[in-house]
């Protein structure tokens, strides 16, 4: 088994991690600054001059429960870009800012693989499960893929469609589907549909639009098995996991059982680079598979 690989998101201009520590982050997101809970920031901050336009105060042990305090009026949303891809950021009720900067490492991976696939496939197909506000979907569509974006939240899909407009990709071939991820994949198996790329970013716990219950530790293996059944042998799969007591090895070995032995595996931690020093903020674990052609 190969050594774990650390993926570092250090390719942003509109986002900066200015400092972190004492269980919090201090971030610059476009023209605005935010302080948010971050339980992995166990160290002490390097700076004492943290000032923010908005602060998220957690409630209890769940860092996503709580509320925002705004120290000055902010717009409902504001434009950002990554590598020329325009999108919108906004504070959401669960401490997030409507995008995850660490995922830029996966968007670059997918764009590179799609470029290779287009040499043999006129229009590769990509499935984005738990697609949230759609940046992986938009990056894939801009790279020439036909995209199916699935999320249980109609509100998240609404934000994703706003991003589609902001990106100028109104005519891009993207299907927006409000559905439970596993239920949708099982239907795709019956339909005989297949995909050249799958993004998989499941929450620790969630509910589908029809009351389906998702628990990561119980459902991840079943979902990976189902995804393997619709993945082309020359495609790719990217799985990211947050907020669980799992090693990247647990994620990797579960995924390896589901996907073909042929292909290249990569797994490890994801991190964001601090803008003003050499520290890294760990964010998630991941496993990626890249198939082989022929």
Steps between C-alpha positions, in 0.01 A plus 500: 500500500639841403573768755225754570501817292427841649295724271548872569262763366737788429364624168257769615506876443153595631529287815772522769541316829660784696545320833361218711519368854311452826236305306428776246596630157540858379428520129488757222224420251499760227477840674369358829656334804349220706572312822364148511534195729761243396559217751820383326675832568636386836803732495519864604445779244806684374324837493303697757333750266209286380219725378206367305186613325315194630561239769332161528447397861453128549246349738598184686734234366376526141702779342239537224226589748486865597447834335672783319571837660552776245711795606398694189237451230605255230334433164297183471771364268810621319703380201822297520702306247730203488718451193266720299185319621257759640271408790326649804582483870263566789474413870280194553325380819755221559812721527593444135558764233337309211823339376785287631836644391688176567307332217692693235751213503224266377373742235849518349529120507164461324578766238828327411336158476212633291749656258655155454159335461397743228763350274283187477154621614326794334326598823590314821227474764543598865281428803529733799336346808426715806585777254423796731549835320638338188858616454619151406209478256584835343872427478420169327250661262749771409749219424255354247308240700127433511420523871234354727487686832314332788423647841220434747461873573298705254649812660854379424399429141357851480837640609674275247281637222583854614866404463430366153366843402792679668745278310339575165430130450124533448512280190727234652359144495427463874206305645399630844329228704361515855525142622657267752843401369476123550141486370608686186803280435292184538258634237793578268617139534157379386503747211841378388653847517873538555732789583861589429540685828334498841538752782393369839491740795262344754411664833530317829121506532223619272146453378374456146208696354260214579619442856783260414761484776872507424767397752848491354637206697199288402451611140844576356588145390160446337525830316854431378391157375212661312725769352743234377217343301448818293862614464680458168833309518693803372323745729575645843344505845572755772371439854539757778399448863472750785427501870524129574742292703645325200849469361562552130591129503144409599363703211760369253461131584120524486520666159758249374258215566239667283701617199702301245853399589625652174567868545695736723408577860589800710388579855591712799416834658381827351620834632486874439820702495523807722554815297764657722704209639584136430237333719230275356143458622377140463141482377398154377613158383468382142546210262530535122499236228601549139418227253698382201389493137508200274 
